[in-house]
Amino acid sequence: MLDSEKKVLLARVDKALDTVRPHLKVDGGNVEVVDISDDMMVSIKWLGNCEFCSMSAMTMRAGIKEAIIQQVPEIKEVIPVNGVAVA
């Protein structure tokens, strides 16, 4: 994947996350995109209270992953690099 293509994808994924961020911020959390691999896997990092929240796995499935894949259908998977489910 070219750098220019990656930048466009990152912007699209970040825009998708903007639909979920207000809900995360209510509880003192957030999320950021770490990387998008050549095989279309998005790595995200939980921030703030989301990093240690026991509900982050549910938030990943029902919020983060759904928002990204709905708006950027070429993404195959969303993977957290930190948080309670990653140990």
N, C-alpha and C positions, 0 to 999 in steps of 0.2 A: 504494500500500500504506500503510495506516495505521501509525502508530508502534507501537501495541499489537501489531498483527499482525507487524511486523518484529521486535519484541522476542521474541515467541514463536518465530518462525523462527530467530532468532539463537541462542536457548537450545537449540533442537533440533539445530541444526548443531553448536554447541559440544559438546553431549552426544555426538554422533556422532564428533567429533574426539577425544573422550576415549578412544575405543576404540583409536586409533592413537597417541596421544601417548606412552604408555609405550615403544613401539618407537623413537620419535624421540629421547626423552630418554636412552636407552641410549647413543646416539651424540652426545649433547650438543646436541640440537636440539629444536625445537618448532615450532608453527604457530599462528597466530591468525587469526580472521575479521576482515577489514577492513570489509566491507560486503556487503549483499545488495541487488541492484538490483530495480527494479520488474518486470523481465522474468526474475526468478528466477535470476540469475547470482551466484554467491558469489565474492567476491575474498578470497584468503587471502595472508598474509604469512609467509614462512619466517623462523624465528628461529634464532639460534645457528649451529651447524655446518650445519644444513639449508640455510642461505642460499647457501652456496658448494659444496654437495655435488653431485658429478656424477651421483648417483643420484636427485636430487630429481624429475626428470621421471618416472622409473619409480614412485617413491613416490607421486607425484601420481595417476597412472593406477590403480595397483594397490592403493593404500591410502587416500589422502585422498578422492579422487573417489568411489570405490566405497563407502566408509563413509558419506559424506554422502548420496549418492543412494539408497543402500539404506534409510537411516533417515529421510530427508526426500525422498521421491520427487518432490515438486513442484519441486525444484531442477533446473534444466536444464543448468547447466554450472558448473565450478569453475575459476577462473583465478588463477594466482599473479601478484602485483604486483611481486615481486622474485625473485632467485635466478639461477642460471646459465642457465636457459632463457629468461629475460627480459633482453634486452640492447638 
